[in-house]
Amino acid sequence: MPTTSVEIPEVLKERIEEKVESGEYTSNSDFIRYAVRRMLDREDTLSPRAIAKLNERMNYSEDELVGIDEA
């Protein structure tokens, strides 16, 4: 499976790790794949205006981003 590197705010990384540690997901990658699939499904049903609002909410500055490395 191809890999992609992403940068996310530290607070999101911590929340993902909590979900993995609780057993809800098997790995950070598992969570990210689920989230991406869910977002793509939502975009298929959302209006362009709703998509623009989501994009605004996901706009973080460079200093808020951290990498996720999967071992």
Secondary structure, DSSP 8 states (H G I E B T S, - for coil): ------EEEHHHHHHHHHHHHTTSSSSHHHHHHHHHHHHHHHHHHS-HHHHHHHHHHT---GGGEEE----
